[in-house]
Amino acid sequence: MNPLRILLLGAPGSGKGTQTSKLLKKFHQLKSLSSGDILRSQIKQESPIGIEAEKYIKNGSLVPDSIMVGIITHQLEQSKWLNKQSSWLLDGFPRTIHQATALHQVIKEKANFNLVVELDVDQNVILDRIEARWVHVPSGRVYSLDYNPPKVPFKDDITGEPLTKREDDTAEVFQKRLTKYNEEIGPLKDFYSKQGILQTVSGNTSDVIYPKLENLIVNRFS
Ligand code: AMP
């Protein structure tokens, strides 16, 4: 299989984390990086970046582009992912056109994306189900009490550690995050559409979306 370099785009709550976990199980060569998980782990460590980022995340704003571009390019370089052979998936970054162009400057010669997939989920459905979302912060594993409940209530399936509710999953903050997403997504889609690598997968549950996503990857890369 050719190297996969995938970006998942989708509204908050559209299931990017869930789709990522499923893809990692299927495509063993794939590694993933979630900007939200990196920020949450920095917050937990109370690092300077974490303390700064928390102010924005708490009220549903985006963390400034300059901070985000710095963190993610540093991670990509440190992980030695910027070469033509590596397969990886980014979840949640780039999220603005400025982030996309900045990342493009860093990776274009070495390892540009070859597939950008927008997860298209009805936003009314997302709002209904967000209340049920619980996460295991250290691993980024996401559970839904409705669709994908943990085996033991409120405990991570693998480690048994407690699940927590994200502070930014309240109805008010969540609505703000959705609005922000809707403002940013147009230019981002245009950017990748012009490169001929944008695809959209529609559905309202991860069980509907995942097979389509897997097919897309298999058909394009094997
Ligand atoms: P997520 O887990 O991807 O929904 O991210 C949670 C929060 O982290 C977002 O609501 C933003 O406040 C922040 N965040 C994550 N990724 C980015 C990004 N690429 N640019 C700006 N803020 C981000």
Boltz pocket constraint, residues with backbone or C-beta under 6 A from the ligand:
constraints:
  - pocket:
      binder: B
      contacts: [[A, 12], [A, 13], [A, 35], [A, 36], [A, 37], [A, 39], [A, 53], [A, 56], [A, 57], [A, 60], [A, 61], [A, 62], [A, 63], [A, 64], [A, 68], [A, 91], [A, 92], [A, 93], [A, 94], [A, 95], [A, 96], [A, 99], [A, 168], [A, 177]]
      max_distance: 6.0
